[in-house]
Amino acid sequence: MVSIQSNNSMTSKERSHSRKWQNLDVNKEVVLKQVWTYLFHLWGIPVDGSEAFKEQQVLSPCNSIKSVPEQQPKKKSSLFGKLYSMTSTATQDNQQHHHHHHSQNSTGTIQYIPGLIHPEFERLTVDVSATQEEFWNMLRLDPPDNHLLRFIRARKWNTDKSIKMLSSTFQFRLSKMHINELLNDGERAIYDKDIKGIIKNLELQKAVIFTSTSDSCPLIVVRPKFHYSSDQTEKELEEYAILVIELSRLFMRDQASSILFDLTDFSLSNMEYAPVKFLITCFEAHYPESLKHLFVHKAPWLFNPIWNIIKNSLDPVVASKITFTKNAQELAKFIPMDQIPSYLDGENDSIDLDHYSPPDGSLDKHFHDDTKGKQEALERRKQLIDEFIKMTVKWIESSNKEDSKAFAKQRYQLSDELGRSYVELDPFIRSRSSYDLSGQLDLNKN
């Protein structure tokens, strides 16, 4: 097991570049291979990760590891549920030899054995096949390696801790929030289902995404002065927050979003700890390395009590990204003026904050009717994912630097194609949002 000390003082540019596989040093690439190995073991995809673990023949201390279950993953009706029936008879035979608990050795660690499921994945209570589909769905525009490296970097290049964080995110996305459905059905479905609390937040534009021509990092402006706990249930507010986060990811052309809490006209009646904590926890636990800055703007003295509660529970890395500002000039040290809303004395007036126009479904032709186009786009994406998996297996199992580098290069090319395939698939699986309707969100253009 590899554990590497992280340098939290890296610049944003350095962080962006270091996430790409071709800039990883050998030890960091090994961690990435180890995490992929455990994912494939979870999904029943044959791979021998011995090469990735040969310098680190042990896991972190834990009680036991179970082997991959003998039974096949549950069949699903979706396309991704039919993917990757790649488990060979030989691999199944090998797995059957390991249907027992492996106790700790004298050092308190467990030796890696091909086919074994990581104990953190064993704790999942969701369908294993659903985690496989969820992983490819939740990438959006993120290259697969970049997405995993978010978790790995957040856990300081420790394989076991990265797996634990990833497992927790699978559990969160599949058992609590159903995030893909929330994003893809979108604002139109919220109105069709008459989810009053979310509708209230949408119409108040309590959280709005601003972009810039000179910065690839979207800015989420949150306006707590419009928040009253009686306007929505806790679940509705959490779903609204997740919807905004997921929409912001579609704007990302760098690695992260920034959040600006505009506390103008903030009063005691707006004060509520839970939603702020939920938002920060999401970025800490389930959207790692996705927060660039968190600005607390024009904080009044009465914000101090809630801030004292929040700051004591913050992850140090997240805490280091928080900046208090008082005016546009201070914000402009971090954000381009053309991204700061005009009502805060910036230059961005792209969104009418006084009038919200809900999507009317007029741009959802492909989403509702084009089943043939959707199937063709899904098939192309399926083929790319299949090729990426096969190339990743070769990369993990490669025994020399030259082969590893060659396979990695092919994986990088496939990652680019996967990003383009999501852009192609997007109109068929996601109802157009208000940002699509206004022209601010255009995956092809952006």
C-alpha positions as CSV (number, residue, x, y, z in Angstrom):
1,M,0.0,0.0,0.0
2,V,1.4,3.4,-1.0
3,S,1.0,6.5,1.1
4,I,2.5,9.7,-0.2
5,Q,2.6,13.1,1.6
6,S,0.6,15.7,-0.2
7,N,1.6,19.3,-0.6
8,N,-1.4,21.4,0.0
9,S,0.4,24.6,-0.9
10,M,0.3,23.8,-4.6
11,T,-1.1,26.4,-7.0
12,S,-4.3,25.8,-8.8
13,K,-2.4,25.5,-12.1
14,E,-0.1,22.9,-10.6
15,R,-3.1,21.0,-9.1
16,S,-4.7,20.9,-12.6
17,H,-1.7,19.6,-14.3
18,S,-0.8,17.0,-11.7
19,R,-4.1,15.3,-12.0
20,K,-3.3,14.2,-15.5
21,W,-1.8,10.7,-15.8
22,Q,1.1,11.8,-17.9
23,N,2.4,14.1,-15.2
24,L,2.2,11.6,-12.4
25,D,5.5,10.2,-11.0
26,V,5.9,6.4,-10.8
27,N,4.7,6.2,-7.1
28,K,1.6,8.2,-7.7
29,E,0.8,6.2,-10.9
30,V,1.1,3.0,-8.8
31,V,-1.6,4.4,-6.4
32,L,-3.9,5.1,-9.4
33,K,-3.3,1.5,-10.7
34,Q,-4.1,0.1,-7.2
35,V,-7.4,2.0,-7.0
36,W,-8.4,0.9,-10.5
37,T,-7.5,-2.7,-9.6
38,Y,-9.8,-2.7,-6.6
39,L,-12.6,-1.2,-8.7
40,F,-12.3,-4.0,-11.2
41,H,-12.3,-6.6,-8.5
42,L,-15.5,-5.1,-7.2
43,W,-17.1,-5.3,-10.6
44,G,-15.8,-8.8,-11.4
45,I,-13.6,-7.6,-14.2
46,P,-10.5,-10.0,-14.5
47,V,-7.3,-8.2,-13.7
48,D,-4.1,-9.2,-11.9
49,G,-2.9,-6.2,-9.9
50,S,0.3,-8.0,-8.6
51,E,2.6,-5.6,-10.6
52,A,0.9,-2.6,-9.1
53,F,1.4,-4.1,-5.6
54,K,4.8,-5.7,-6.0
55,E,6.6,-2.9,-4.2
56,Q,3.8,-2.6,-1.7
57,Q,2.7,-6.2,-1.0
58,V,0.3,-5.3,1.8
59,L,-2.9,-3.4,2.5
60,S,-3.6,-1.0,5.3
61,P,-4.4,-2.9,8.6
62,C,-7.9,-4.3,8.5
63,N,-9.6,-7.4,9.8
64,S,-10.3,-9.3,6.7
65,I,-10.9,-9.3,3.0
66,K,-13.5,-11.3,1.2
67,S,-13.3,-12.6,-2.3
68,V,-15.5,-11.7,-5.2
69,P,-18.8,-13.5,-4.7
70,E,-19.4,-16.6,-6.9
71,Q,-22.7,-15.4,-8.1
72,Q,-23.0,-13.2,-11.1
73,P,-23.9,-9.5,-10.6
74,K,-27.7,-8.9,-10.8
75,K,-29.0,-8.3,-14.3
76,K,-30.2,-4.9,-15.1
77,S,-32.4,-3.7,-17.9
78,S,-30.2,-0.7,-18.7
79,L,-27.4,-0.8,-21.3
80,F,-24.7,-0.4,-18.7
81,G,-26.2,-3.3,-16.7
82,K,-25.3,-5.5,-19.6
83,L,-21.8,-4.3,-19.9
84,Y,-18.6,-6.2,-19.0
85,S,-19.6,-9.8,-18.8
86,M,-15.8,-10.3,-18.9
87,T,-15.3,-12.6,-16.0
88,S,-13.6,-15.8,-17.2
89,T,-14.1,-19.2,-15.8
90,A,-10.5,-19.3,-14.8
91,T,-10.9,-16.1,-12.8
92,Q,-14.0,-17.5,-11.1
93,D,-12.1,-20.7,-10.2
94,N,-9.3,-18.6,-8.8
95,Q,-11.8,-16.6,-6.7
96,Q,-13.4,-19.7,-5.3
97,H,-10.1,-20.6,-3.7
98,H,-10.3,-17.4,-1.7
99,H,-13.7,-17.7,-0.1
100,H,-12.4,-17.3,3.4
101,H,-11.2,-14.6,5.7
102,H,-7.5,-13.7,5.6
103,S,-6.2,-12.7,9.1
104,Q,-3.6,-10.1,9.6
105,N,0.0,-11.0,9.5
106,S,2.6,-10.0,12.1
107,T,2.7,-6.4,10.8
108,G,-1.0,-6.0,10.9
109,T,-1.4,-5.9,7.2
110,I,-2.9,-8.2,4.6
111,Q,-1.1,-9.3,1.4
112,Y,-2.7,-8.4,-1.9
113,I,-4.3,-11.4,-3.7
114,P,-5.8,-11.0,-7.2
115,G,-9.6,-11.1,-7.2
116,L,-10.2,-10.0,-3.6
117,I,-12.7,-7.2,-2.9
118,H,-11.4,-4.4,-0.7
119,P,-13.1,-4.5,2.7
120,E,-14.4,-0.9,2.3
121,F,-16.3,-2.1,-0.8
122,E,-17.6,-5.1,1.2
123,R,-19.5,-2.6,3.4
124,L,-21.6,-1.3,0.6
125,T,-25.3,-2.1,0.9
126,V,-26.2,-1.2,-2.7
127,D,-26.1,-3.4,-5.7
128,V,-22.5,-3.9,-6.9
129,S,-23.6,-3.7,-10.6
130,A,-25.2,-0.4,-9.8
131,T,-21.8,1.0,-8.6
132,Q,-20.3,0.2,-12.0
133,E,-23.0,2.0,-13.9
134,E,-22.9,4.9,-11.4
135,F,-19.2,5.4,-11.9
136,W,-19.4,5.9,-15.7
137,N,-22.5,8.0,-15.3
138,M,-21.1,10.3,-12.7
139,L,-18.0,11.2,-14.7
140,R,-19.9,13.7,-16.9
141,L,-17.1,15.5,-18.7
142,D,-14.4,14.4,-16.2
143,P,-11.8,11.9,-17.6
144,P,-11.9,8.7,-15.6
145,D,-8.4,9.0,-14.2
146,N,-9.0,12.6,-13.3
147,H,-12.1,11.7,-11.4
148,L,-10.4,9.0,-9.4
149,L,-7.4,11.3,-8.7
150,R,-9.8,13.7,-7.0
151,F,-10.4,11.0,-4.4
152,I,-6.8,9.9,-4.3
153,R,-5.4,13.4,-3.8
154,A,-8.0,14.2,-1.2
155,R,-6.8,11.2,0.8
156,K,-3.1,12.1,0.3
157,W,-2.3,9.3,-2.1
158,N,-3.3,6.6,0.4
159,T,-4.9,3.7,-1.5
160,D,-7.1,2.4,1.3
161,K,-8.4,5.8,2.4
162,S,-9.2,6.6,-1.3
163,I,-11.2,3.4,-1.6
164,K,-13.1,4.2,1.6
165,M,-14.0,7.7,0.3
166,L,-15.1,6.3,-3.1
167,S,-17.2,3.6,-1.4
168,S,-18.9,6.2,0.7
169,T,-19.7,8.3,-2.4
170,F,-21.2,5.2,-4.1
171,Q,-23.4,4.7,-1.1
172,F,-24.4,8.3,-0.9
173,R,-25.3,8.6,-4.6
174,L,-27.1,5.3,-4.9
175,S,-29.0,5.1,-1.6
176,K,-29.7,8.7,-0.6
177,M,-29.8,11.2,-3.5
178,H,-30.3,9.4,-6.8
179,I,-28.2,12.1,-8.4
180,N,-28.3,11.1,-12.0
181,E,-32.1,11.1,-12.0
182,L,-32.1,14.5,-10.3
183,L,-29.8,16.1,-12.9
184,N,-31.1,14.4,-16.0
185,D,-34.8,14.9,-15.3
186,G,-34.0,18.4,-14.3
187,E,-36.0,21.5,-13.5
188,R,-38.9,20.5,-15.9
189,A,-39.5,17.3,-13.8
190,I,-39.4,19.3,-10.6
191,Y,-42.3,21.4,-11.9
192,D,-44.2,18.4,-13.3
193,K,-44.0,16.7,-9.9
194,D,-44.8,20.0,-8.1
195,I,-41.9,19.7,-5.6
196,K,-42.8,23.0,-4.0
197,G,-39.7,23.5,-1.9
198,I,-37.3,23.1,-4.8
199,I,-39.5,25.2,-7.0
200,K,-39.3,28.0,-4.4
201,N,-35.5,27.9,-4.4
202,L,-35.4,27.9,-8.2
203,E,-37.7,30.9,-8.5
204,L,-35.8,32.8,-5.8
205,Q,-32.6,31.9,-7.6
206,K,-31.1,31.3,-4.2
207,A,-28.0,29.8,-5.9
208,V,-26.9,30.9,-9.3
209,I,-24.0,29.9,-11.5
210,F,-21.9,32.6,-13.1
211,T,-19.2,32.0,-15.7
212,S,-16.4,34.0,-17.3
213,T,-14.7,34.2,-20.6
214,S,-11.3,34.4,-18.9
215,D,-11.7,31.8,-16.3
216,S,-12.8,28.1,-16.7
217,C,-13.9,27.8,-13.1
218,P,-17.7,28.4,-12.6
219,L,-18.8,30.6,-9.7
220,I,-21.8,29.5,-7.6
221,V,-23.3,32.6,-5.9
222,V,-25.5,31.6,-2.9
223,R,-27.8,34.3,-1.5
224,P,-28.8,33.3,2.1
225,K,-31.0,36.4,2.5
226,F,-33.7,34.4,0.6
227,H,-33.4,31.4,2.9
228,Y,-36.2,30.6,5.4
229,S,-36.4,27.1,6.8
230,S,-40.2,27.0,6.4
231,D,-39.9,27.3,2.6
232,Q,-38.8,23.8,2.1
233,T,-38.1,20.5,3.7
234,E,-34.5,19.4,4.5
235,K,-34.6,16.8,1.7
236,E,-35.8,19.4,-0.8
237,L,-33.0,21.8,0.1
238,E,-30.4,19.1,-0.2
239,E,-31.7,18.0,-3.6
240,Y,-31.7,21.6,-4.7
241,A,-28.0,22.0,-3.5
242,I,-27.0,18.8,-5.4
243,L,-28.8,19.9,-8.5
244,V,-26.8,23.2,-8.5
245,I,-23.5,21.4,-7.8
246,E,-24.1,18.9,-10.7
247,L,-25.1,21.7,-13.1
248,S,-21.9,23.5,-12.1
249,R,-19.8,20.5,-13.1
250,L,-21.1,20.8,-16.6
251,F,-19.6,24.3,-16.8
252,M,-16.2,23.1,-15.5
253,R,-13.3,23.4,-18.0
254,D,-10.8,23.4,-15.2
255,Q,-10.9,21.1,-12.2
256,A,-13.2,22.9,-9.8
257,S,-16.0,25.4,-8.9
258,S,-15.9,28.3,-6.5
259,I,-18.7,29.3,-4.1
260,L,-19.6,32.8,-3.0
261,F,-21.8,33.2,0.0
262,D,-23.2,36.7,-0.4
263,L,-24.3,37.7,3.1
264,T,-25.7,41.0,2.0
265,D,-28.9,41.7,4.0
266,F,-28.4,38.5,6.0
267,S,-30.5,38.4,9.2
268,L,-31.2,36.1,12.1
269,S,-34.3,34.8,10.4
270,N,-32.0,33.5,7.6
271,M,-29.6,31.7,9.9
272,E,-29.6,27.9,9.7
273,Y,-26.6,25.7,10.2
274,A,-27.7,22.4,8.5
275,P,-27.8,23.5,4.9
276,V,-24.4,25.2,5.1
277,K,-22.9,22.2,6.7
278,F,-24.5,19.9,4.1
279,L,-23.1,21.9,1.2
280,I,-19.6,21.9,2.7
281,T,-19.8,18.2,3.6
282,C,-20.7,17.4,0.0
283,F,-17.6,19.0,-1.3
284,E,-15.5,17.4,1.5
285,A,-16.8,13.9,1.2
286,H,-18.4,13.3,-2.2
287,Y,-17.0,16.0,-4.6
288,P,-13.4,16.0,-3.5
289,E,-11.0,18.4,-5.2
290,S,-14.0,20.2,-6.8
291,L,-13.9,23.3,-4.7
292,K,-11.4,26.0,-5.7
293,H,-12.4,28.8,-3.4
294,L,-15.2,29.5,-0.9
295,F,-15.9,33.2,-0.4
296,V,-17.8,34.6,2.6
297,H,-18.8,38.0,1.3
298,K,-20.0,41.0,3.4
299,A,-20.4,38.9,6.6
300,P,-22.3,40.8,9.3
301,W,-21.4,40.4,13.0
302,L,-24.3,38.1,13.6
303,F,-22.8,35.5,11.3
304,N,-20.0,34.9,13.8
305,P,-21.9,32.4,15.9
306,I,-22.7,30.1,13.0
307,W,-19.2,30.5,11.6
308,N,-17.7,29.5,14.9
309,I,-19.7,26.3,14.7
310,I,-18.8,25.6,11.1
311,K,-15.1,26.3,11.2
312,N,-14.5,23.8,14.0
313,S,-15.9,20.9,12.0
314,L,-14.1,21.8,8.7
315,D,-11.6,19.6,7.0
316,P,-8.3,21.6,7.1
317,V,-7.9,21.5,3.3
318,V,-11.4,23.0,2.8
319,A,-10.8,25.5,5.6
320,S,-7.7,26.7,3.7
321,K,-9.9,27.6,0.7
322,I,-12.2,30.0,2.6
323,T,-11.7,33.7,2.2
324,F,-13.6,36.6,3.7
325,T,-14.3,39.5,1.4
326,K,-16.0,42.9,1.8
327,N,-16.2,44.4,-1.8
328,A,-15.7,43.7,-5.5
329,Q,-12.0,44.8,-5.3
330,E,-11.2,42.1,-2.8
331,L,-13.1,39.5,-4.8
332,A,-11.3,40.6,-8.0
333,K,-8.0,39.3,-6.5
334,F,-9.4,35.8,-7.0
335,I,-12.2,36.1,-9.6
336,P,-12.3,38.0,-12.9
337,M,-14.5,41.1,-12.8
338,D,-16.5,39.7,-15.8
339,Q,-17.6,36.9,-13.5
340,I,-18.6,38.9,-10.5
341,P,-22.3,39.8,-10.7
342,S,-23.1,43.4,-11.5
343,Y,-25.3,43.7,-8.3
344,L,-22.0,43.1,-6.4
345,D,-20.3,45.8,-8.4
346,G,-18.8,43.4,-10.9
347,E,-19.3,43.3,-14.7
348,N,-21.5,40.2,-15.1
349,D,-25.2,40.9,-15.9
350,S,-25.8,37.7,-17.8
351,I,-28.6,36.5,-15.4
352,D,-31.7,38.4,-14.6
353,L,-31.8,37.8,-10.8
354,D,-35.3,39.2,-10.6
355,H,-37.0,36.9,-13.0
356,Y,-36.6,33.1,-13.3
357,S,-37.9,31.4,-16.4
358,P,-38.5,27.6,-15.9
359,P,-37.7,25.3,-18.8
360,D,-40.8,24.6,-20.9
361,G,-39.5,21.4,-22.5
362,S,-39.3,23.1,-25.9
363,L,-35.7,22.0,-26.4
364,D,-36.3,18.4,-25.1
365,K,-37.0,16.8,-28.5
366,H,-34.1,14.4,-28.4
367,F,-34.7,13.8,-24.7
368,H,-38.3,12.7,-25.2
369,D,-38.6,11.3,-28.7
370,D,-35.3,10.3,-30.3
371,T,-34.9,6.8,-29.0
372,K,-32.9,5.7,-32.0
373,G,-30.4,8.5,-31.6
374,K,-30.2,7.8,-27.9
375,Q,-29.5,4.1,-28.4
376,E,-26.8,4.8,-31.0
377,A,-25.1,7.3,-28.7
378,L,-25.3,4.8,-25.8
379,E,-23.8,2.1,-27.9
380,R,-20.9,4.2,-29.0
381,R,-20.2,5.2,-25.4
382,K,-20.5,1.6,-24.3
383,Q,-17.8,0.6,-26.9
384,L,-15.5,3.3,-25.7
385,I,-15.9,2.3,-22.1
386,D,-15.3,-1.3,-23.0
387,E,-12.1,-0.4,-24.9
388,F,-11.0,1.8,-22.0
389,I,-11.4,-1.0,-19.5
390,K,-9.5,-3.5,-21.6
391,M,-6.6,-1.0,-22.0
392,T,-6.7,-0.2,-18.3
393,V,-6.3,-3.9,-17.5
394,K,-3.2,-4.0,-19.8
395,W,-1.8,-0.9,-18.2
396,I,-2.3,-2.3,-14.7
397,E,-0.7,-5.7,-15.6
398,S,2.2,-4.2,-17.6
399,S,5.6,-5.2,-16.2
400,N,7.8,-2.6,-17.7
401,K,7.8,1.2,-18.0
402,E,7.7,1.2,-21.8
403,D,4.6,-0.9,-22.0
404,S,2.9,1.0,-19.2
405,K,3.6,4.3,-20.9
406,A,2.3,3.0,-24.2
407,F,-0.9,1.7,-22.7
408,A,-1.3,4.9,-20.7
409,K,-1.1,7.0,-23.8
410,Q,-3.9,5.0,-25.5
411,R,-6.0,5.3,-22.3
412,Y,-5.6,9.1,-22.4
413,Q,-6.8,9.2,-26.0
414,L,-9.8,7.1,-25.1
415,S,-10.5,9.4,-22.1
416,D,-10.8,12.3,-24.6
417,E,-13.2,10.3,-26.7
418,L,-15.2,9.4,-23.6
419,G,-15.6,13.1,-22.9
420,R,-16.8,13.8,-26.4
421,S,-19.2,10.8,-26.2
422,Y,-20.8,12.4,-23.2
423,V,-21.3,15.6,-25.1
424,E,-23.0,13.6,-27.9
425,L,-25.2,11.6,-25.4
426,D,-26.2,14.6,-23.2
427,P,-29.2,15.8,-25.3
428,F,-30.7,12.3,-25.2
429,I,-30.4,11.7,-21.4
430,R,-30.7,15.2,-19.8
431,S,-33.6,17.6,-20.0
432,R,-32.5,21.1,-20.9
433,S,-32.0,23.4,-17.9
434,S,-32.6,27.1,-17.6
435,Y,-28.9,27.6,-18.3
436,D,-29.3,25.6,-21.6
437,L,-32.3,27.7,-22.5
438,S,-30.5,31.0,-21.9
439,G,-27.5,29.8,-24.0
440,Q,-25.1,30.0,-21.0
441,L,-24.6,26.2,-21.0
442,D,-23.6,24.7,-24.3
443,L,-21.4,21.7,-24.0
444,N,-20.4,21.7,-27.7
445,K,-19.5,25.4,-27.6
446,N,-17.8,25.3,-24.2
